[in-house]
Amino acid sequence: MKSFYEGTSALITGASSGIGREFALQLAALGSTPVLVARRKDRLEQLADEIRTKYQIEACVIAADLALPHAAAALYSHTQEAGLKPDILINNAGFGFQGAFLKGDARTYHEMTMLNITALTELTYFYLPAMVEQGKGGILNVASMAGFAPIPYFAVYAATKSYVNSLGCALWHEMKQTGVHVSTLCPGPVQTEFFQVSGARPEDLPVRNIQSAREVTEVALYALSKNEMLVPTSATLKVMHKISTIVPLKANMSTAAAFMKNK
Ligand SMILES: NC(=O)c1ccc[n+]([C@@H]2O[C@H](COP(=O)([O-])OP(=O)(O)OC[C@H]3O[C@@H](n4cnc5c(N)ncnc54)[C@H](OP(=O)(O)O)[C@@H]3O)[C@@H](O)[C@H]2O)c1
């Protein structure tokens, strides 16, 4: 796995916390230079210092709100002007909202779709050509088990992650002959700030085992190095994914709703 990452540069969105932060640390440990992107610049700078001290690697910090229109194009231009050419793109930034559809507000749904869908798609579009030209590199899209099937009371978030699953798998197919790896990560509950931000509660989810960001990231980096297409991050999630393809949609949604509607 080390040889896939060593000497590369990796742009990681949502690196200021949780899974993205862990990606930055693990990639640096594997000899990749991280480019850290999120809104909270102070956190990114602290992380860059930590990486410099622990791994003697100069991480680069870019503060950006990826939910804004044209944010991906602006980030791409910024990295081009700075001479940063990522070999690896980790599309990790994302957030959710748990609750009845009409209890959420339109602005939250707008920002969620801009971040979870639009920014992810456009960053992929901008950074992929250089990878294809070089015949190597990788894109890791962080989706979720929430994208396996529609989830009432987590409706917009689940729909955004379903989009990520679909796009990621299609691009895996398109890139098969190019040498560029495309993997889509499907974690279940992970111990991060996600639950504070989304208002979701781990106890409402149908999976009892909460994974650490470290565990999920290790699975992800190994999978990307092997060009695995769709990556549920535990044995339980692999089974749940299989079940979601067999159980009739309405039955699947009734079960999901029973877990989620507590809010
Ligand atoms: N935790 C879970 O249970 C779980 C399960 C499945 C999938 N996921 C997915 O994993 C990914 C990472 O989430 P996490 O669990 O690590 O949650 P987290 O700790 O809340 O981290 C989310 C990251 O996204 C960044 N972000 C949020 N809004 C942004 C914006 N407008 N522009 C740029 N960056 C933004 C945040 O940074 P700033 O606030 O500094 O901008 C933060 O670094 C997400 O895509 C999430 O959907 C999480």
The ligand as a Gaussian input file, in Angstrom:
#p B3LYP/6-31G(d) Opt

LIG

0 1
 N      -19.348000      10.252000      11.110000
 C      -20.180000       9.397000      10.534000
 O      -20.923000       8.656000      11.212000
 C      -20.194000       9.257000       9.028000
 C      -20.764000       8.099000       8.486000
 C      -20.787000       7.946000       7.109000
 C      -20.248000       8.937000       6.300000
 N      -19.708000      10.058000       6.861000
 C      -19.173000      11.075000       5.953000
 O      -17.809000      11.273000       6.269000
 C      -17.417000      12.570000       5.810000
 C      -16.602000      13.258000       6.903000
 O      -17.446000      13.500000       7.993000
 P      -16.976000      13.321000       9.506000
 O      -17.717000      12.179000      10.079000
 O      -15.501000      13.351000       9.615000
 O      -17.647000      14.638000      10.132000
 P      -17.007000      15.962000      10.751000
 O      -16.084000      15.613000      11.867000
 O      -18.160000      16.846000      11.022000
 O      -16.134000      16.555000       9.546000
 C      -16.713000      17.183000       8.437000
 C      -15.644000      17.955000       7.686000
 O      -16.257000      18.609000       6.559000
 C      -15.858000      19.971000       6.571000
 N      -16.879000      20.833000       5.989000
 C      -18.181000      20.972000       6.389000
 N      -18.790000      21.929000       5.674000
 C      -17.853000      22.414000       4.807000
 C      -17.871000      23.421000       3.822000
 N      -18.988000      24.147000       3.572000
 N      -16.743000      23.661000       3.107000
 C      -15.607000      22.957000       3.361000
 N      -15.526000      21.981000       4.276000
 C      -16.637000      21.724000       5.002000
 C      -15.650000      20.308000       8.044000
 O      -14.724000      21.390000       8.172000
 P      -15.092000      22.915000       8.523000
 O      -16.281000      22.908000       9.441000
 O      -13.831000      23.420000       9.154000
 O      -15.360000      23.546000       7.201000
 C      -15.000000      19.030000       8.548000
 O      -13.614000      19.064000       8.323000
 C      -18.704000      13.291000       5.416000
 O      -18.839000      13.282000       4.020000
 C      -19.790000      12.450000       6.062000
 O      -21.011000      12.536000       5.369000
 C      -19.661000      10.235000       8.201000

